[in-house]
Amino acid sequence: MTLKYAFWPGCVSKGAAPELYLATKRVAQELDLELHELDQATCTGAGVLQEQNPEMGDALNARTFALAQQMGMPLMNICSTCQGIESMVQDKLTKRPEYLAKVNAILADEGLHYTPGLEIKNFLWVLVEDIGLDKIKSLVKRPLTGLRVGPFYGCYILRPSSILGKEEHPDRDHYLEMVIEAVGATVVDYEGSKKCCGFPILTVNRENSLKQAGNHIHEAQDLGADALVSPCPLCHLNLDAQQPAAKEVTKHEIDLPILHLPQMIGLALGVPPNEMRLDHHVVSTKKLLAKLPEMAVR
Amino acid sequence: MKVKLKVKRSNPETGDSSYSKYEIETENSVTLLDALIQVREYEDGTLALRCSCRSAICGSCSMRVDGRARLACRAKVIALTRDNPEHEIVVEPMGNMPVIKDLVNDMESFWSKMRQVDPYIKPEGPTPEAEFRVPNEAMIDLTHVMNCIMCGACVSDCTVLEVDKNFIAPAALAKAYRATADPRDDHEHDRLEKLSEYGGIWDCTRCNMCVEVCPKGVAPMNRIMQLREMALEAGIKGNAGARHTGIFTKSIEDGGRLNEIWMVPGSVGMFNVPRMMKEMPGALKMLRAGKLPIGQVIPPGFPGSHKMHGMDRVRNVVRKSASLKPVKAEVKAHDA
């Protein structure tokens, strides 16, 4: 059965990580997901806007929620940070009806209205909860057997757990591992998987930011990882695009491909790598693809 | 019930560390602290741990339990083994602070950072005859941070402190908020200036780890975010963190979505040549990989900058959202 979502791609998949956008759209075909893009929606604020103006963040996110509700579909995002901010705003608006009424008064200018209760899910949660691991397993055309993959969650899809639906879905902190196993790969269990990639302070304290990224990559690589996989494009930026810089700062000999979650799923589902722009990463994915001989970039 | 423990042991004399395993019989209702005390009393008298009140008030028994810092007296063993009764509970000392022995940390760095933020309310002007009176509503926002019991859990698991010992870290920054936001304090501006320096509020990655591990709902990171908001309101903007927030906000107000290209120059400063040079190799690599969004090359606010569809409607929301701001009455302490 086709699953329909109001699709929020986030700023990064439309900017510095176009491969994520393409991979998501491509994999959605294989998974029978119908994605209706929220092209009128704004940035969530990523927690940065909220430092200066949380109220503006609330109004803009409520507007996005209302746009999704107007479409009558749950909202799907492809970014841990978007998920965290959207969940946070949703929590605040649900707990404060008077405040929500004020927000809705602003949205009324556009004929929009947000009623608490919208389902907001990162692609990772959609995979496990809506599609189901059994279905994914049945769709795997090229099991990633022998591939060792380290999960990298991104903070905001994990914490604070009080607002991320853990009561209803207590395993959400293990989904990446479950998905890695479902596509036939082996999970690399390392300490950094649930820590911070450092991206938010890249422009503020470059050394610290790159040390964080470099240390996690190094730890996973040391434990034999062939790649890391992440549902967060901001983590991807620090782990992939900044990896050469992180190598220089930490002096660790690191060279580890970083996959966006939809890319890993796509590889297992038989999508050709170039259709997911696996050749457009800063850290080459060739070594990784060579381990899957039939799937090398054509 | 049967409880399996795997406890990290560190010997201060030899510098060695290893894990000791214990298996004990206890009541179902015991806390991890009860179990550890039972081990120390009946199984292995050499095990060192720190505790006092046993009821989550004194903050002495913080340690890492299955990888995350928490109070041992607040962790029920039955809850720790709920998913798997055979689960071996891994108990380790807190992170980010040296270990004196086994589960006992040296908290000196914790206290020195507390002292560093000058955690006292410092009023100016004449001392009141009786007492300072503040209205209740001025104190509500401070109640969570007043709950801090100085257990060190947030410091233990802080992901920034792991890479930079200079970071003031969550506990002391939350305490700094407590003093800065108190209506009886008269040093808000100086404090915010100092806190905006290297190692202060802008070095936090907002990873939420401290919010997650704090046993008392202090949510230190949220307090750090409030300090950032206060610093910006006070006009303390001469640092990369404040500039980053500024360019980010401007980018959304201008185009509805993030202009990624201008984040770096907008934060570090366009004419900060040495710093910009550091970014060049990375930028070139991204350009080669087709990852530089060249459509965003015009800076936010300039004619022709990149804008999403329907920006007029977004601008309306942006403008009107100012009405959502809570009205902050000027609350000052007054002589009783």
Interface residues (C-beta under 8 A of the other chain):
Chain A: C11 V12 K14 G15 A16 A17 P18 E19 D39 Q40 T42 C43 G45 A46 G47 V48 L49 Q50 E51 Q52 N53 P54 E55 M56 D58 A59 L60 R63 G84 Y99 K102 V103 I106 L107 D109 E110 C155 Y156 L158 R159 P160 S161 E191 K195 C196 G198 F199 P200 I201 L202 T203 V204 N205 R206 E207 N208 S209 K211 Q212 N215 A241 Q242 P244 A245 R277 H280 H281 V282
Chain B: G67 T159 V160 E162 V163 D164 F167 Y198 W202 D203 C204 T205 R206 C207 N208 M209 V211 E212 A219 M225 R228 E229 L232 N239 A240 G241 H244 T245 G246 F248 T249 S251 I252 G256 R257 L258 E260 M263 V264 S267 V268 R275 K278 P281 G282 K285 M286 A289 G290 K291 L292 P293 Q296 M308 H309 G310 R313 V314 N316 V317 V318 K320 S321 A322 S323 L324 K325
